[in-house]
């Protein structure tokens, strides 16, 4: 049997931009993606700490070192610049993997998303 488990998480990232006139997605700094193991075009869930909104979208890779966390398309109406969010992805694991796998968690330490640490 396969079960769903948290694979990785970006905690308390700050929205740096929104773009309603885009097809959709969330743009995330490539360095942060590498630290979590998340990949471009992967499905993620977004939780807005400020207003409680929750939605799903997919990742676009942003420029490394830029600190970009940009929400695009219709989802841009659910967040505001400066909002703190949580970004998570889940995966299907078998029983052995469930016991052994530990999620990759990145905690953002600065409002420009350029300082962060891995738990």
C-alpha positions in Angstrom: 0.0 0.0 0.0 1.2 3.5 -0.8 0.5 6.4 1.6 0.9 10.2 1.2 3.6 11.9 3.2 5.1 15.3 3.3 8.3 15.4 1.1 9.4 18.9 1.7 8.3 22.3 3.0 9.3 26.0 2.7 8.2 27.7 5.9 7.4 31.4 6.2 8.5 32.5 2.8 7.4 36.1 1.9 5.5 36.8 -1.3 7.7 39.2 -3.3 5.5 39.6 -6.3 2.1 38.7 -7.8 1.1 38.7 -11.5 -2.6 38.3 -12.4 -1.8 38.3 -16.1 0.1 35.1 -16.1 -1.0 31.6 -17.0 -0.5 30.3 -13.4 2.0 28.9 -10.9 4.3 30.0 -8.2 7.9 31.1 -9.0 10.4 30.1 -6.4 14.2 31.0 -6.1 16.2 28.0 -7.6 18.5 27.9 -4.5 15.5 27.4 -2.2 14.1 24.7 -4.6 17.4 22.8 -4.5 17.5 22.9 -0.7 14.0 21.3 -0.5 14.3 18.9 -3.4 11.3 20.4 -5.0 11.4 20.6 -8.8 10.0 22.8 -11.6 6.5 21.9 -12.7 5.9 19.9 -9.5 2.5 20.3 -7.8 2.6 22.1 -4.5 0.1 23.3 -1.9 0.3 26.9 -0.6 -0.9 28.0 2.8 -1.2 31.8 3.4 -0.3 32.4 7.0 -1.8 35.9 6.9 -5.3 35.2 5.6 -5.7 31.4 5.8 -6.2 30.9 2.1 -5.1 27.5 0.8 -4.6 26.5 -2.9 -2.6 24.2 -5.2 -0.5 25.1 -8.2 2.8 24.1 -9.8 6.4 25.4 -9.5 8.3 27.6 -11.9 12.0 27.9 -11.2 13.1 31.5 -10.4 16.5 33.1 -10.6 19.0 31.6 -8.1 19.8 34.0 -5.3 17.0 36.4 -6.2 14.7 35.5 -3.2 11.7 35.5 -5.6 8.5 34.0 -4.3 5.9 35.0 -6.9 2.3 33.9 -7.2 0.9 34.1 -10.7 -2.4 33.9 -12.5 -5.7 33.5 -10.6 -4.0 32.4 -7.4 -2.5 35.9 -7.2 -5.9 37.1 -5.9 -5.5 34.8 -2.9 -2.2 36.4 -1.6 -0.7 39.8 -1.2 2.9 41.0 -1.5 4.5 40.7 2.0 2.3 37.8 3.0 4.1 34.9 4.7 3.3 31.5 3.2 4.1 27.8 3.6 4.8 25.8 0.5 4.5 22.0 0.7 4.7 19.0 -1.5 3.6 15.4 -0.8 4.6 12.1 -2.3 3.4 8.5 -2.3 5.6 6.2 -0.3 5.4 2.5 0.6 5.5 1.3 4.3 9.3 1.0 4.4 9.8 4.5 2.9 7.2 5.9 5.3 9.3 4.9 8.3 12.6 6.1 6.9 11.9 9.3 4.9 12.3 12.6 6.7 11.0 15.7 5.0 13.3 18.5 3.8 12.3 21.7 5.5 13.6 25.2 4.7 12.8 28.0 7.1 13.0 31.5 5.7 14.8 33.9 8.0 14.5 37.2 6.2 11.7 39.2 4.5 13.6 39.1 1.1 13.8 35.3 1.3 17.6 35.5 0.8 18.5 34.1 4.3 17.2 30.7 5.3 18.3 27.6 7.0 17.5 23.9 6.6 16.0 22.0 9.6 
